Amino acid sequence: MNYRVQPTAQVDERAEIGEGSSVWELAQIREGARLGEGCVVGRGAYVGTGVQIGDNVKIQNYALVYEPAELGDGVFVGPAVVLTNDHNPRSVDPDGKQKRGGDWEAVGVKVAEGASLGARSVCVAPLRVGRWAMVAAGAVVTRDVPDFGLVVGVPARRIGWVGRAGEKLFERADEPGVWECPRTGALHDESDGVLTERADRTL
Protein backbone atom coordinates (compact mmCIF):
# COMPACT_ATOMS: atom_id res chain seq x y z
CA MET A 1 0.00 0.00 0.00
CA ASN A 2 1.73 3.13 -1.26
CA TYR A 3 -0.78 5.65 0.05
CA ARG A 4 -1.68 6.97 3.49
CA VAL A 5 -5.09 6.85 5.17
CA GLN A 6 -5.57 8.21 8.69
CA PRO A 7 -7.27 5.84 11.17
CA THR A 8 -10.41 7.96 11.52
CA ALA A 9 -11.00 8.24 7.76
CA GLN A 10 -13.60 5.97 6.13
CA VAL A 11 -12.43 4.56 2.82
CA ASP A 12 -14.67 1.92 1.28
CA GLU A 13 -12.80 -1.21 0.25
CA ARG A 14 -14.24 -0.82 -3.26
CA ALA A 15 -12.66 2.63 -3.68
CA GLU A 16 -9.39 2.99 -5.57
CA ILE A 17 -6.62 5.14 -4.07
CA GLY A 18 -3.62 6.02 -6.21
CA GLU A 19 0.00 5.78 -5.22
CA GLY A 20 1.31 8.59 -3.04
CA SER A 21 -2.15 9.87 -2.08
CA SER A 22 -3.17 10.93 1.45
CA VAL A 23 -6.58 10.78 3.09
CA TRP A 24 -6.81 12.76 6.33
CA GLU A 25 -8.90 12.53 9.50
CA LEU A 26 -12.67 12.02 9.26
CA ALA A 27 -12.69 12.06 5.46
CA GLN A 28 -15.08 9.66 3.72
CA ILE A 29 -14.49 8.07 0.33
CA ARG A 30 -17.41 6.00 -0.97
CA GLU A 31 -17.56 2.82 -3.00
CA GLY A 32 -16.37 2.95 -6.58
CA ALA A 33 -14.64 6.30 -6.18
CA ARG A 34 -11.23 6.62 -7.80
CA LEU A 35 -8.41 8.88 -6.64
CA GLY A 36 -5.40 9.20 -8.88
CA GLU A 37 -1.78 9.42 -7.82
CA GLY A 38 -0.48 12.12 -5.49
CA CYS A 39 -3.89 13.32 -4.31
CA VAL A 40 -4.69 14.91 -0.94
CA VAL A 41 -8.14 14.61 0.67
CA GLY A 42 -8.44 16.91 3.69
CA ARG A 43 -10.07 16.49 7.07
CA GLY A 44 -13.81 15.87 6.94
CA ALA A 45 -14.01 15.91 3.14
CA TYR A 46 -16.56 13.71 1.35
CA VAL A 47 -16.04 11.95 -1.99
CA GLY A 48 -19.20 10.32 -3.31
CA THR A 49 -19.93 6.97 -4.92
CA GLY A 50 -18.10 6.50 -8.21
CA VAL A 51 -16.53 9.98 -8.29
CA GLN A 52 -13.56 10.04 -10.66
CA ILE A 53 -10.52 12.09 -9.62
CA GLY A 54 -7.32 12.56 -11.59
CA ASP A 55 -3.72 12.84 -10.41
CA ASN A 56 -2.31 15.51 -8.09
CA VAL A 57 -5.73 16.78 -6.99
CA LYS A 58 -6.15 18.62 -3.67
CA ILE A 59 -9.52 18.43 -1.91
CA GLN A 60 -9.34 20.65 1.14
CA ASN A 61 -11.03 20.28 4.54
CA TYR A 62 -14.79 19.68 4.60
CA ALA A 63 -15.27 19.88 0.84
CA LEU A 64 -18.25 17.86 -0.46
CA VAL A 65 -17.78 16.20 -3.85
CA TYR A 66 -21.04 14.45 -4.73
CA GLU A 67 -21.37 11.84 -7.44
CA PRO A 68 -21.17 11.77 -10.40
CA ALA A 69 -18.51 14.49 -10.26
CA GLU A 70 -15.35 14.21 -12.35
CA LEU A 71 -12.15 16.08 -11.47
CA GLY A 72 -9.26 16.30 -13.93
CA ASP A 73 -5.56 16.25 -13.14
CA GLY A 74 -4.23 19.05 -10.94
CA VAL A 75 -7.62 20.35 -9.76
CA PHE A 76 -7.79 22.35 -6.52
CA VAL A 77 -10.97 22.14 -4.41
CA GLY A 78 -10.87 24.67 -1.57
CA PRO A 79 -12.18 24.32 1.98
CA ALA A 80 -15.93 23.72 2.33
CA VAL A 81 -16.54 23.73 -1.44
CA VAL A 82 -19.73 21.94 -2.53
CA LEU A 83 -20.27 20.18 -5.86
CA THR A 84 -24.00 19.43 -5.99
CA ASN A 85 -25.73 16.63 -7.88
CA ASP A 86 -29.47 17.37 -7.81
CA HIS A 87 -30.80 20.20 -9.99
CA ASN A 88 -34.29 20.05 -8.45
CA PRO A 89 -33.73 18.89 -4.87
CA ARG A 90 -36.67 17.66 -2.83
CA SER A 91 -36.83 15.43 0.24
CA VAL A 92 -40.28 14.14 -0.79
CA ASP A 93 -42.19 13.50 -4.01
CA PRO A 94 -45.36 15.45 -4.98
CA ASP A 95 -47.44 13.04 -2.85
CA GLY A 96 -45.33 13.73 0.24
CA LYS A 97 -43.56 10.36 0.19
CA GLN A 98 -39.87 10.34 1.04
CA LYS A 99 -37.71 10.14 -2.08
CA ARG A 100 -35.24 7.28 -2.37
CA GLY A 101 -32.18 6.72 -4.49
CA GLY A 102 -34.12 5.64 -7.55
CA ASP A 103 -36.57 8.55 -7.39
CA TRP A 104 -34.25 11.14 -8.89
CA GLU A 105 -31.49 11.39 -11.47
CA ALA A 106 -28.08 12.55 -10.29
CA VAL A 107 -26.34 15.17 -12.42
CA GLY A 108 -22.67 16.02 -12.06
CA VAL A 109 -20.06 18.73 -12.06
CA LYS A 110 -17.02 18.26 -14.27
CA VAL A 111 -13.89 20.19 -13.35
CA ALA A 112 -11.19 20.13 -16.02
CA GLU A 113 -7.42 20.00 -15.69
CA GLY A 114 -5.75 22.57 -13.47
CA ALA A 115 -8.92 24.43 -12.46
CA SER A 116 -9.33 25.90 -8.95
CA LEU A 117 -12.48 26.23 -6.84
CA GLY A 118 -12.09 28.82 -4.07
CA ALA A 119 -13.12 28.30 -0.46
CA ARG A 120 -16.87 27.90 0.17
CA SER A 121 -17.74 28.16 -3.50
CA VAL A 122 -20.69 26.11 -4.75
CA CYS A 123 -21.05 24.53 -8.19
CA VAL A 124 -24.69 23.78 -9.00
CA ALA A 125 -24.81 20.76 -11.31
CA PRO A 126 -24.93 20.11 -14.15
CA LEU A 127 -22.03 22.22 -15.38
CA ARG A 128 -18.39 22.17 -16.46
CA VAL A 129 -15.53 24.26 -15.08
CA GLY A 130 -12.96 24.59 -17.86
CA ARG A 131 -9.21 23.97 -17.94
CA TRP A 132 -7.17 26.24 -15.67
CA ALA A 133 -10.26 28.28 -14.78
CA MET A 134 -10.59 29.87 -11.35
CA VAL A 135 -13.73 30.21 -9.23
CA ALA A 136 -13.47 32.87 -6.53
CA ALA A 137 -14.11 32.13 -2.87
CA GLY A 138 -17.83 32.18 -2.03
CA ALA A 139 -18.98 32.20 -5.65
CA VAL A 140 -22.08 30.25 -6.72
CA VAL A 141 -21.53 28.79 -10.17
CA THR A 142 -24.73 28.04 -12.10
CA ARG A 143 -23.42 27.70 -15.66
CA ASP A 144 -20.32 26.51 -17.49
CA VAL A 145 -17.03 28.33 -16.91
CA PRO A 146 -14.79 28.59 -19.99
CA ASP A 147 -11.17 27.48 -20.07
CA PHE A 148 -9.01 30.07 -18.25
CA GLY A 149 -12.14 31.91 -17.08
CA LEU A 150 -12.04 33.89 -13.82
CA VAL A 151 -15.48 34.01 -12.22
CA VAL A 152 -16.79 35.71 -9.06
CA GLY A 153 -20.07 36.48 -7.32
CA VAL A 154 -23.57 35.13 -6.82
CA PRO A 155 -24.43 33.98 -9.39
CA ALA A 156 -20.88 33.75 -10.70
CA ARG A 157 -19.93 35.87 -13.70
CA ARG A 158 -16.69 36.09 -15.64
CA ILE A 159 -14.58 39.16 -14.83
CA GLY A 160 -11.44 38.23 -16.73
CA TRP A 161 -9.00 35.50 -17.65
CA VAL A 162 -6.46 33.66 -15.53
CA GLY A 163 -3.35 31.72 -16.58
CA ARG A 164 -1.77 28.47 -15.47
CA ALA A 165 0.15 30.29 -12.74
CA GLY A 166 -3.08 31.52 -11.16
CA GLU A 167 -2.45 35.16 -12.05
CA LYS A 168 -5.05 37.35 -13.74
CA LEU A 169 -4.05 37.95 -17.37
CA PHE A 170 -3.77 41.41 -18.91
CA GLU A 171 -4.49 42.38 -22.50
CA ARG A 172 -1.44 43.61 -24.38
CA ALA A 173 -1.78 47.26 -25.38
CA ASP A 174 -0.04 46.66 -28.70
CA GLU A 175 -2.02 43.52 -29.58
CA PRO A 176 -5.76 43.61 -28.87
CA GLY A 177 -7.09 40.13 -28.18
CA VAL A 178 -3.73 38.87 -26.93
CA TRP A 179 -3.55 38.19 -23.20
CA GLU A 180 -0.35 37.78 -21.20
CA CYS A 181 0.48 36.24 -17.83
CA PRO A 182 2.36 38.77 -15.67
CA ARG A 183 4.33 36.01 -13.96
CA THR A 184 5.32 33.65 -16.77
CA GLY A 185 4.86 35.76 -19.89
CA ALA A 186 2.65 33.05 -21.42
CA LEU A 187 0.44 34.35 -24.22
CA HIS A 188 -3.18 33.52 -25.02
CA ASP A 189 -5.44 34.52 -27.92
CA GLU A 190 -9.07 35.54 -27.44
CA SER A 191 -11.66 35.05 -30.16
CA ASP A 192 -15.46 35.14 -29.76
CA GLY A 193 -15.25 34.80 -25.99
CA VAL A 194 -12.90 31.81 -26.10
CA LEU A 195 -9.33 32.00 -24.83
CA THR A 196 -6.74 29.70 -26.40
CA GLU A 197 -3.27 29.15 -25.04
CA ARG A 198 -0.52 29.50 -27.60
CA ALA A 199 1.33 26.24 -28.28
CA ASP A 200 4.70 27.79 -27.43
CA ARG A 201 3.01 29.92 -24.68
CA THR A 202 5.28 32.90 -25.49
CA LEU A 203 6.39 34.88 -28.52
Stockholm file with secondary structure:
# STOCKHOLM 1.0

chainA/1-203         MNYRVQPTAQVDERAEIGEGSSVWELAQIREGARLGEGCVVGRGAYVGTGVQIGDNVKIQNYALVYEPAELGDGVFVGPAVVLTNDHNPRSVDPDGKQKRGGDWEAVGVKVAEGASLGARSVCVAPLRVGRWAMVAAGAVVTRDVPDFGLVVGVPARRIGWVGRAGEKLFERADEPGVWECPRTGALHDESDGVLTERADRTL
#=GR chainA/1-203 SS CCSEECTTCEECTTSEECTTCEECTTCEECTTCEECTTCEECTTCEECTTCEECTTCEECTTCEECTTCEECTTCEECTTCEECCCSSCCSBCTTSCBCCGGGSCCCCEEECTTCEECTTCEECSSEEECTTCEECTTCEECSCBCTTEEEETTTTEEEEEBCTTSCBCEECTTSTTEEECTTTCCEEEEETTEEEECTTSCC
#=GC SS_cons         CCSEECTTCEECTTSEECTTCEECTTCEECTTCEECTTCEECTTCEECTTCEECTTCEECTTCEECTTCEECTTCEECTTCEECCCSSCCSBCTTSCBCCGGGSCCCCEEECTTCEECTTCEECSSEEECTTCEECTTCEECSCBCTTEEEETTTTEEEEEBCTTSCBCEECTTSTTEEECTTTCCEEEEETTEEEECTTSCC
//
